[in-house]
Amino acid sequence: DIDVEDYYSAFLEMVRNLLDGNMETSQYEDQLREMFTIHAYIAFTMDKLIQSIVRQLQHIVSDEICVQVTDLYLSECANKATGGSLSTQASRGSAESAYQRKAEQLMSDENCFK
């Protein structure tokens, strides 16, 4: 039995064990049900969510276009073309348009959405 105060740390440990292959999915779900009763379903897919995030991050760092787009974004942040909490459309309009053109050229073979 696990004390209620320790549920969060126990949950994190179970997710780690599941992702490392040291725990079966059925055991993971059973322990979650025991701890969180009917609210356990929220955590049932945590492993799949983490795996999906890892796949996306691997794609971002390994795909050349993704790396170039990330570099473009970081360079345009310095130009204030990416906005910010205090930027207005009027103050960043021309920089944002130039940023958009650069991104469209960089991803000419991709679908771009604004």
Secondary structure by P-SEA (a helix, b strand, c coil): cccccaaaaaaaaaaaaaaaccccaaaaaaaaaaacccccccccaaaaaaaaaaaaaaaaaccaaaaaaaaaaaaaaaacccccccccccccaaaaaaaaaaaaaaaccccccc
